[in-house]
Amino acid sequence: MEQIVNYIDGAFTQPLSKSWLDNYNPSTGEVYSKIANSNAQDIAKAYEAAEKAFPSWSNTTIDERSRILLKIASLIETNLVDLAEAEAKDNGKPLSLAMTIDIPRAASNFRFFAQAITQFASEAHESVGLNSMNFTLRHPIGVVGCISPWNLPLYLFTWKIAPAIAAGNTVVAKPSEVTPMTASLLGKIISEAGLPKGVLNIVHGTGSSAGQAIIEHPNIKAISFTGGTKTGEHIARTAAPMFKKLSLELGGKNPNLIFADCDYETMLETTVKSSFANQGQICLCGSRIFVEESMYEQFKKDFIEKVSQLKVGDPFNAETNLGAIVSQPHLEKIQSYIKIAEKEGGKILFGGKRVTVANLEKGYYLQPTVIEVQDNQCRVNQEEIFGPVVTIMPFKTEAEALKMANGVQYGLSATLWTNNLDRTMRLSKQIQSGIVWVNTWLNRDLRTPFGGMKNSGVGREGGFEALRFFTEPKNVCIKYNNQ
């Protein structure tokens, strides 16, 4: 059986403990490979390699760093099919999604930051009257830690790594132990691209062991993490007293506010996507749908009809819209919330049941699920489910819609459907989220800041925000004689 090993100091190495984890194929429910179960010793080894590589890499010219990152982007594109197939097998997502979204975006992440670093400038301030000039230096931090989730494995792994190494840092990175395959394949790609050994070290294992060792390491001075809010809280409690820089992209419970003056057909089609793309396992999915009362019954009818047409099945079937849930424990979590909704008085309008796929009977398949609720304070509206489950409820006024949108602990994204410019401007300012999409969803420009408010995280990723995070600013003040 294939073993997924660590990539440290430019070489593939087994875990020092010789301990392994099972890696499941979600579409079949069967173990298909073994993952390195790394511990603090492996992290220490990865750190040593990164520390050794830092002086040289941090002094490499921007042009050279950019060239290597562009080469990595090109090689990801060259290996599109292999990477997409690995992602679909490892994660359970439809191959079509991996082919068109996940892997192309991973290439775009490297290409974007290869270019962004060449335009990343510092500031200078002349202090007239004080005969002095201030300018800002931005130095790479050193060895940084990057920990990524299982829902968009290579997509989000590269979203962290690319700006870190573009800025001149060296990296100890841990992908999710649930979906390690494409991160392992990336090790081969960066070797072929000529990234110097030790610049990127990929260590596999659990969050409680390998991940904990990264955040506890006294000399890893910055942590970029994407994942659940509770894990983010734990990281902050551990890392904050050590004065580490933190970028935490955490949970979401994102509202869709649908007003009667929207472009109805576009809204309907997009809302189906924003509800169930990647089996609803995207932190930006709109899981709470609020619809203006005057159109609520029509929306409910049309939405359910559209959802009922979605095909759940084999990720490698071109007709599949929803593949497998990522793991058995996660499937059980989602199912538990559907039961909670029923106990709380929610009405299941569609779905809620496990799906048996021919020849893949042990796979983790679930129907897309639509639940009508009466109270925004119910648990299924307040807690992140992270699956193909959405709730719907009507609202009467704009003020009521805003109150429900903001009435959760999260504030990652929101989607607003209206053709009223005044309403767009009012609500965009008042909705408590890091991203507001108006008449669109998941429309991303990589130059823009990405992140959430409230319990959805700390800091921003994307564009120059990411490069600022992965560098330390230093002000230099020079006084001169003006005579």
C-alpha positions in Angstrom: 0.0 0.0 0.0 1.3 3.5 -0.9 2.9 5.5 1.9 2.6 9.2 2.0 5.9 10.4 3.6 7.3 13.7 4.8 9.2 16.1 2.5 12.0 17.5 4.6 15.2 19.2 3.4 14.5 18.4 -0.2 14.0 14.6 0.4 11.1 12.3 1.0 11.6 10.7 4.5 9.6 8.4 6.7 8.4 9.5 10.1 11.0 9.0 12.8 8.5 7.1 14.9 7.7 4.7 12.0 4.1 5.2 12.9 1.3 5.5 10.2 -2.3 6.7 9.9 -4.9 5.2 7.6 -5.9 7.4 4.6 -9.5 6.7 3.4 -11.0 7.2 0.0 -14.3 8.9 0.8 -16.0 7.6 -2.3 -15.4 4.0 -1.4 -15.0 4.2 2.4 -11.9 2.1 2.2 -8.2 2.7 3.2 -6.1 3.2 0.1 -2.8 4.6 1.6 -0.9 5.2 4.7 0.1 8.6 6.1 3.2 9.5 8.1 2.1 10.0 11.7 4.7 12.6 12.5 5.5 14.1 15.9 7.6 16.8 17.5 10.8 15.2 16.4 9.8 15.3 12.8 8.8 19.0 13.2 12.2 19.7 14.8 13.9 18.1 11.9 11.9 20.2 9.4 12.6 23.3 11.4 16.3 22.6 11.3 16.2 22.3 7.5 14.1 25.5 7.2 16.4 27.4 9.5 19.5 26.3 7.5 17.9 27.3 4.3 16.7 30.7 5.5 19.8 32.9 5.2 20.4 32.0 1.5 16.7 32.0 0.5 16.0 35.3 2.2 18.9 36.9 0.3 17.8 35.4 -3.0 16.8 38.1 -5.5 13.2 38.9 -6.0 13.6 38.0 -9.6 14.9 34.6 -8.8 12.2 33.9 -6.3 9.6 35.0 -8.8 11.1 32.8 -11.5 10.9 29.7 -9.3 7.4 30.4 -8.2 6.3 30.8 -11.8 8.0 27.5 -12.6 6.0 25.8 -9.8 2.8 27.3 -11.2 3.6 26.0 -14.7 4.3 22.5 -13.4 1.1 22.4 -11.5 -0.7 23.2 -14.7 1.3 20.5 -16.6 0.2 18.0 -13.9 -3.4 19.2 -13.8 -5.0 15.8 -14.5 -2.9 13.8 -12.1 -3.4 16.4 -9.3 -7.1 16.7 -9.9 -7.6 12.9 -9.9 -5.6 12.7 -6.7 -7.7 15.4 -5.1 -11.0 13.8 -6.2 -9.9 10.5 -4.8 -8.5 11.9 -1.5 -11.3 14.4 -0.8 -14.4 12.9 -2.5 -15.1 16.1 -4.5 -16.2 15.8 -8.1 -13.3 15.4 -10.5 -14.8 18.2 -12.6 -14.5 20.6 -9.7 -10.9 19.7 -9.0 -10.1 20.1 -12.7 -11.7 23.5 -13.1 -11.4 25.1 -9.7 -9.0 23.5 -7.1 -5.9 22.7 -9.2 -6.1 25.8 -11.5 -6.4 28.0 -8.4 -3.3 26.3 -6.8 -1.4 27.3 -9.9 -2.8 30.8 -9.8 -1.7 31.2 -6.2 1.9 30.6 -7.1 1.7 32.7 -10.2 -0.1 35.6 -8.4 2.5 35.9 -5.6 5.4 35.4 -8.0 4.2 38.6 -9.6 3.0 40.4 -6.5 6.4 40.2 -4.8 7.9 42.1 -7.7 5.5 45.0 -7.0 5.6 44.9 -3.2 7.0 48.2 -2.2 7.8 49.9 1.1 7.1 53.5 2.2 9.3 56.5 2.6 8.5 59.7 4.5 10.5 62.9 4.4 10.2 64.9 7.6 10.5 68.5 6.4 11.8 70.8 9.1 13.3 67.9 11.0 15.9 67.3 8.3 15.2 63.6 8.4 14.1 60.8 6.1 12.2 57.7 7.3 11.9 54.6 5.2 10.5 51.2 5.9 12.3 47.9 5.4 10.3 44.7 5.1 12.3 41.7 6.1 11.1 38.1 5.9 10.2 36.7 9.4 12.3 33.5 9.2 10.8 30.1 9.6 7.0 30.2 9.5 4.3 27.5 10.1 1.5 26.9 7.6 -1.4 24.6 8.6 -4.2 24.0 6.0 -7.6 22.2 6.0 -9.1 19.3 4.1 -11.9 21.0 2.2 -9.8 22.6 -0.6 -6.5 20.8 0.0 -4.0 22.0 -2.6 -6.0 25.2 -3.2 -5.6 26.4 0.4 -2.2 24.8 1.1 -0.6 26.8 -1.7 -2.6 29.9 -0.7 -0.4 30.0 2.4 2.9 28.7 1.1 3.2 30.9 -2.0 3.2 34.3 -0.2 5.4 32.9 2.6 8.2 31.8 0.3 7.7 34.7 -2.1 8.5 37.0 0.8 11.7 35.2 1.5 10.6 33.0 4.4 11.2 29.3 4.8 8.3 27.1 5.7 7.3 24.1 7.9 3.8 23.2 6.5 1.3 20.6 7.6 -1.6 19.7 5.3 -4.7 18.0 6.8 -4.2 14.4 7.6 -7.6 13.8 6.1 -6.4 14.9 2.6 -2.6 14.7 2.3 -2.1 13.4 -1.2 -1.8 16.5 -3.3 0.5 18.1 -0.8 2.8 15.1 -1.1 2.7 15.4 -4.9 3.6 19.1 -4.5 6.9 18.0 -3.0 7.9 16.4 -6.3 6.8 19.5 -8.2 8.9 22.0 -6.1 11.9 19.7 -6.5 11.5 19.8 -10.3 11.0 23.6 -10.2 14.4 24.0 -8.5 13.2 25.4 -5.1 16.2 25.0 -2.9 16.0 22.3 -0.3 14.8 23.3 3.1 12.7 26.3 1.8 9.5 24.3 2.0 9.2 21.3 4.3 5.9 19.3 4.3 5.2 17.3 7.4 2.2 15.0 7.7 0.3 14.0 10.8 -2.5 14.9 13.2 -3.2 18.4 14.5 -2.7 17.2 18.1 0.8 15.9 17.4 2.5 17.5 14.3 0.3 20.6 14.3 0.8 21.2 18.0 4.5 20.8 17.6 4.5 23.6 15.0 2.5 26.1 17.0 4.6 25.3 20.2 8.0 25.5 18.5 9.7 28.5 20.1 11.5 29.6 17.0 8.6 29.4 14.5 7.5 33.0 14.9 4.4 33.1 12.6 1.5 30.7 12.2 -1.0 30.8 9.3 -3.9 28.5 9.9 -7.2 27.7 8.2 -9.7 25.5 10.0 -12.3 25.3 12.7 -12.9 28.1 15.2 -12.3 25.9 18.3 -8.9 24.8 16.9 -8.2 28.5 16.2 -8.9 29.3 19.8 -6.5 26.7 20.9 -3.8 28.0 18.6 -4.3 31.5 19.9 -4.1 30.4 23.5 -0.8 28.6 22.8 0.8 31.0 20.4 -0.2 34.4 21.8 1.9 34.1 25.0 4.8 33.3 22.7 4.2 36.5 20.8 3.9 34.8 17.5 2.2 36.5 14.5 -1.1 34.8 13.8 -3.3 34.6 10.8 -6.4 32.6 11.6 -9.1 31.9 8.9 -11.8 30.1 10.8 -15.5 29.2 10.6 -18.4 30.7 8.9 -22.2 30.7 9.0 -22.8 32.9 6.0 -26.1 34.5 5.2 -27.7 34.9 1.8 -30.1 37.9 1.8 -32.5 37.7 -1.1 -34.7 40.6 -2.0 -37.6 40.6 -4.4 -36.0 43.1 -6.7 -33.1 40.8 -7.6 -32.4 39.1 -10.9 -34.4 36.0 -10.0 -33.0 33.4 -12.4 -29.4 34.3 -11.8 -30.0 34.4 -8.1 -31.6 31.0 -8.1 -28.8 29.3 -10.1 -26.1 30.9 -8.0 -27.8 30.2 -4.7 -27.8 26.4 -5.5 -24.1 26.6 -6.2 -23.3 28.7 -3.1 -25.3 26.2 -1.0 -23.9 22.9 -2.2 -20.6 23.4 -4.1 -18.0 20.9 -2.8 -20.7 19.2 -0.8 -21.2 22.4 1.1 -17.7 22.0 2.5 -16.5 25.5 1.7 -16.1 28.1 4.5 -17.8 30.6 2.1 -20.9 28.6 1.4 -24.1 30.4 2.1 -25.7 28.1 4.7 -28.4 30.5 5.9 -30.8 31.7 3.2 -33.1 34.6 4.1 -35.8 35.5 1.5 -38.1 38.5 1.3 -41.6 37.4 2.4 -43.3 38.4 -0.9 -41.3 35.9 -2.9 -40.6 33.3 -0.3 -43.1 30.7 -1.4 -42.0 31.0 -5.0 -38.4 30.7 -4.1 -39.0 27.7 -1.9 -40.7 25.9 -4.7 -38.2 26.7 -7.3 -35.1 26.2 -5.1 -36.3 22.7 -4.0 -36.9 21.8 -7.6 -33.4 22.8 -8.6 -31.8 21.0 -5.6 -33.8 17.9 -6.4 -32.1 17.8 -9.8 -28.5 17.6 -8.3 -26.9 14.3 -8.8 -25.0 12.7 -5.9 -22.5 10.1 -7.0 -19.1 8.9 -7.9 -16.7 11.8 -8.0 -15.2 10.5 -11.3 -18.6 10.5 -13.0 -18.9 13.5 -15.3 -22.6 13.9 -14.4 -22.0 14.1 -10.6 -22.8 17.4 -8.9 -22.1 16.3 -5.3 -19.4 13.8 -4.5 -18.7 12.1 -1.2 -18.5 13.8 2.2 -14.8 13.9 3.2 -14.9 11.3 6.1 -17.2 9.0 8.1 -16.9 11.2 11.3 -17.8 14.3 9.3 -20.7 12.6 7.7 -22.0 11.5 11.1 -21.6 15.1 12.4 -23.7 16.5 9.5 -26.3 13.8 10.1 -26.5 14.7 13.8 -27.3 18.3 12.9 -30.1 17.2 10.6 -31.6 15.3 13.6 -31.1 18.4 15.8 -33.0 20.5 13.3 -35.9 18.1 13.4 -36.0 18.1 17.2 -35.9 21.9 17.2 -39.0 22.0 14.9 -37.2 22.5 11.6 -39.0 21.1 8.5 -36.9 19.1 6.1 -38.1 20.2 2.7 -35.7 18.1 0.7 -32.9 15.6 1.4 -31.5 14.6 4.7 -30.8 11.0 3.9 -27.7 9.0 3.1 -27.2 8.0 -0.6 -26.1 4.6 -1.7 -24.1 4.7 -4.9 -23.9 1.6 -7.1 -20.5 -0.2 -6.6 -19.6 2.4 -4.0 -21.9 1.3 -1.2 -19.4 2.1 1.6 -18.9 5.6 0.4 -19.9 8.7 2.4 -22.7 10.1 0.3 -25.5 12.4 1.5 -28.4 14.2 -0.2 -28.3 17.9 -0.4 -30.6 19.0 2.4 -32.9 22.0 2.7 -34.5 22.8 6.1 -37.1 25.4 6.8 -36.6 27.0 10.2 -38.7 29.5 12.2 -36.0 31.0 14.4 -32.6 32.3 13.6 -31.4 31.3 17.1 -31.9 27.6 16.4 -28.7 25.6 16.6 -28.6 24.7 12.9 -28.6 28.5 12.2 -26.0 29.3 14.9 -23.5 26.5 14.6 -21.3 25.7 11.6 -22.3 22.4 10.0 -19.9 22.5 7.0 -21.9 20.2 4.8 -24.6 20.1 2.1 -27.2 21.5 4.5 -28.9 24.9 4.2 -31.7 26.5 6.1 -34.3 28.9 4.7 -36.7 31.4 6.3 -38.5 34.5 5.3 -38.1 38.1 6.4 -40.4 41.1 6.1 -38.1 44.1 6.3 -34.5 45.1 5.5 -33.9 45.7 9.2 -35.1 42.3 10.1 -32.9 40.7 7.4 -29.8 42.6 8.6 -30.5 41.6 12.2 -30.6 37.9 11.3 -27.6 38.2 9.0 -25.5 39.6 11.9 -27.1 37.4 14.6 -24.4 34.8 14.8 -20.9 34.5 16.2 -19.3 34.3 12.8 -18.6 37.0 10.2 -16.7 35.5 7.2 -18.8 36.3 4.1 -22.3 37.3 3.1 -24.2 37.4 -0.2 -26.7 40.1 -1.0 -29.2 39.8 -3.9 -30.8 43.1 -4.9 -30.8 45.6 -7.7 -31.4 48.5 -5.4 -28.2 50.6 -5.2 -29.1 52.4 -2.0 -29.9 49.1 -0.3 -26.6 47.6 -1.6 -24.6 50.5 -0.1 -26.5 50.5 3.2 -26.3 46.8 3.9 -22.7 46.4 2.6 -21.6 48.8 5.3 -23.7 47.2 8.1 -23.3 43.5 7.4 -20.7 42.1 9.8 -18.5 40.1 7.5 -15.1 40.3 5.9 -16.5 39.8 2.4 -19.9 40.9 1.0 -20.8 39.7 -2.5 -23.5 41.6 -4.3 -25.4 39.6 -7.0 -22.6 37.1 -7.2 -20.8 34.5 -5.1 -17.2 33.2 -4.8 -16.1 35.9 -7.2 -12.5 36.3 -6.1 -9.8 38.8 -7.1 -6.6 37.6 -5.5 -5.5 41.2 -5.0 -8.2 41.7 -2.4 -8.0 41.0 1.4 -9.6 37.8 2.6 -10.7 37.0 6.1 -13.4 37.3 8.6 -14.8 39.3 11.6 -15.8 38.1 15.0 -15.2 34.3 15.5 -14.4 33.9 11.8 -10.8 34.8 12.4 -7.9 37.2 12.9 -6.0 38.9 10.2 -6.3 38.9 6.4 -4.8 36.9 3.6 -4.6 37.7 -0.1 -2.7 40.3 -2.1 -0.3 42.5 -0.3 -2.0 41.7 3.0 -0.4 38.3 2.9 3.0 39.7 2.0 2.7 42.1 4.9 1.8 39.3 7.3 4.8 37.3 6.2 7.3 40.2 6.7 8.4 42.3 9.6 8.4 46.1 9.0 11.4 48.1 10.3 11.5 51.9 10.2 14.9 53.5 9.5 15.2 57.2 10.3 18.2 59.2 9.0 18.8 62.7 10.1 20.9 64.8 7.7 22.6 68.2 7.6 20.6 70.6 5.4 23.2 73.3 5.4 
